[in-house]
Amino acid sequence: MVDRSRDESGRARNARPRDELGRPLPPGSEGVERIPDELDLPPDETLRYAQELIDRGRAFHAHEVLEAAWKNGPDEERVLWQGLAQLAVGITHVQRGNPKGAIKLLHRAALRLSQEPAPYDIDAPGLVAYAEQLAHGLESGATDVPEDDLRPRLRG
């Protein structure tokens, strides 16, 4: 069994260093700055921080920020934040060269983001179109997606 670091309540924490794309590095390696496990930001700050990370090509880390909002936010916004987090993971799979995983997550993100009108000036229709277009390109065999095409705008 793998010995994992745990918080004071016994929940597993992944303290392993990660690279720019969120891939685990060997223990003791120098990785990029981690998103704190206890991150709990207001929605506007969450979106600003996630956008900043996406713009820097760090979609995996944006996913961690969005996942924190999903876990800490109100139940009625859970589907929205899940969709945003899945969009970021879909982009991460593209960056890592995993089109099959990307397609699956991008379609899931589009489905969740199309459920209801989104608050906080989130451009849900634009993100749904973006996710579907990226997924369809991958399904058609696109393999080399330019980095600039992996930086969607979360807000209108």
C-alpha positions as CSV (number, residue, x, y, z in Angstrom):
1,M,0.0,0.0,0.0
2,V,1.3,3.5,-0.9
3,D,1.9,5.7,2.1
4,R,0.1,9.0,1.5
5,S,0.3,12.2,3.5
6,R,-3.0,13.0,5.3
7,D,-4.5,16.1,6.8
8,E,-5.6,16.4,10.4
9,S,-8.9,14.7,9.7
10,G,-7.2,11.7,8.0
11,R,-8.2,12.7,4.4
12,A,-5.5,11.7,1.9
13,R,-3.5,14.6,0.5
14,N,-1.3,14.3,-2.6
15,A,1.9,16.2,-1.6
16,R,3.9,14.7,-4.6
17,P,5.4,17.4,-6.7
18,R,3.9,18.0,-10.2
19,D,5.1,19.5,-13.4
20,E,3.5,22.4,-15.4
21,L,0.9,20.0,-16.9
22,G,0.1,18.5,-13.5
23,R,1.9,15.3,-14.1
24,P,3.3,13.7,-10.9
25,L,7.1,13.9,-10.5
26,P,9.3,11.6,-8.4
27,P,9.3,12.3,-4.7
28,G,11.9,14.9,-3.9
29,S,11.7,16.6,-7.3
30,E,11.3,20.3,-7.7
31,G,7.8,20.9,-9.1
32,V,5.7,23.9,-9.8
33,E,3.8,25.7,-7.0
34,R,0.8,23.7,-5.9
35,I,-2.7,24.9,-5.4
36,P,-3.5,24.7,-1.7
37,D,-5.8,21.8,-0.7
38,E,-7.8,24.1,1.5
39,L,-8.4,26.8,-1.2
40,D,-11.7,28.5,-0.7
41,L,-12.2,31.7,-2.8
42,P,-15.3,33.7,-3.7
43,P,-16.6,32.9,-7.2
44,D,-15.1,36.1,-8.8
45,E,-11.7,35.4,-7.4
46,T,-11.9,31.7,-8.4
47,L,-12.7,32.6,-12.0
48,R,-10.0,35.2,-12.1
49,Y,-7.4,32.8,-10.7
50,A,-8.5,29.9,-13.0
51,Q,-8.4,32.2,-16.0
52,E,-4.9,33.3,-15.1
53,L,-3.7,29.7,-14.9
54,I,-5.4,28.8,-18.2
55,D,-3.8,31.8,-19.9
56,R,-0.4,30.5,-18.6
57,G,-1.0,27.0,-20.1
58,R,-1.6,25.5,-16.6
59,A,-5.1,24.0,-17.2
60,F,-4.5,21.2,-14.6
61,H,-3.9,23.8,-11.9
62,A,-7.0,25.7,-13.1
63,H,-8.9,22.5,-12.7
64,E,-7.8,22.3,-9.0
65,V,-9.0,25.9,-8.4
66,L,-12.3,25.1,-10.1
67,E,-12.7,21.8,-8.2
68,A,-12.2,23.7,-4.9
69,A,-15.2,25.9,-5.9
70,W,-17.2,22.9,-6.8
71,K,-16.5,21.3,-3.4
72,N,-16.9,24.4,-1.3
73,G,-19.7,26.2,-3.2
74,P,-23.5,25.9,-2.8
75,D,-25.1,22.7,-4.0
76,E,-27.1,24.6,-6.7
77,E,-23.9,25.6,-8.4
78,R,-22.2,22.2,-8.2
79,V,-23.0,21.2,-11.8
80,L,-21.6,24.5,-13.1
81,W,-18.3,24.2,-11.2
82,Q,-18.0,20.5,-12.2
83,G,-18.4,21.5,-15.8
84,L,-15.8,24.2,-15.6
85,A,-13.4,21.8,-13.8
86,Q,-14.0,19.1,-16.5
87,L,-13.3,21.6,-19.2
88,A,-9.9,22.4,-17.6
89,V,-9.2,18.6,-17.3
90,G,-10.2,18.1,-21.0
91,I,-7.7,20.8,-22.0
92,T,-5.1,19.1,-19.7
93,H,-5.6,15.9,-21.6
94,V,-5.0,17.7,-24.9
95,Q,-1.8,19.2,-23.5
96,R,-0.6,15.8,-22.4
97,G,-1.4,14.1,-25.8
98,N,-4.4,12.1,-24.6
99,P,-7.1,12.8,-27.2
100,K,-9.4,10.0,-26.0
101,G,-9.5,11.3,-22.5
102,A,-9.8,14.9,-23.8
103,I,-12.8,14.0,-25.9
104,K,-14.6,12.3,-23.0
105,L,-14.1,15.2,-20.6
106,L,-14.9,17.9,-23.1
107,H,-18.2,16.3,-23.9
108,R,-19.0,16.0,-20.2
109,A,-18.1,19.6,-19.6
110,A,-20.3,20.8,-22.5
111,L,-23.2,18.8,-21.1
112,R,-22.9,20.2,-17.6
113,L,-22.3,23.8,-18.8
114,S,-25.4,23.7,-21.0
115,Q,-27.7,22.8,-18.0
116,E,-28.7,26.3,-16.9
117,P,-27.8,30.0,-17.4
118,A,-24.5,30.6,-15.7
119,P,-24.0,33.2,-13.0
120,Y,-20.9,35.4,-12.5
121,D,-20.7,36.5,-16.2
122,I,-19.5,33.0,-17.1
123,D,-19.8,32.5,-20.9
124,A,-21.5,29.1,-20.7
125,P,-22.7,29.1,-24.3
126,G,-19.3,30.1,-25.6
127,L,-17.6,27.4,-23.4
128,V,-20.0,24.8,-24.6
129,A,-19.3,25.7,-28.2
130,Y,-15.6,25.8,-27.5
131,A,-15.6,22.3,-25.8
132,E,-17.6,20.7,-28.6
133,Q,-15.5,22.3,-31.3
134,L,-12.3,21.1,-29.6
135,A,-13.7,17.6,-29.1
136,H,-14.9,17.3,-32.7
137,G,-11.5,18.4,-34.0
138,L,-9.9,15.7,-31.9
139,E,-12.5,13.1,-33.1
140,S,-11.6,14.1,-36.6
141,G,-7.9,13.3,-36.0
142,A,-6.4,16.7,-35.0
143,T,-3.3,15.9,-33.0
144,D,-1.4,19.2,-32.8
145,V,-3.6,21.8,-31.2
146,P,-1.9,25.1,-30.9
147,E,-1.4,26.3,-27.3
148,D,-3.3,29.5,-28.1
149,D,-6.3,27.4,-28.9
150,L,-6.2,25.9,-25.4
151,R,-7.0,29.2,-23.6
152,P,-10.8,29.7,-23.6
153,R,-12.3,32.8,-22.0
154,L,-14.3,31.7,-19.0
155,R,-16.3,34.9,-18.8
156,G,-18.1,36.9,-21.4
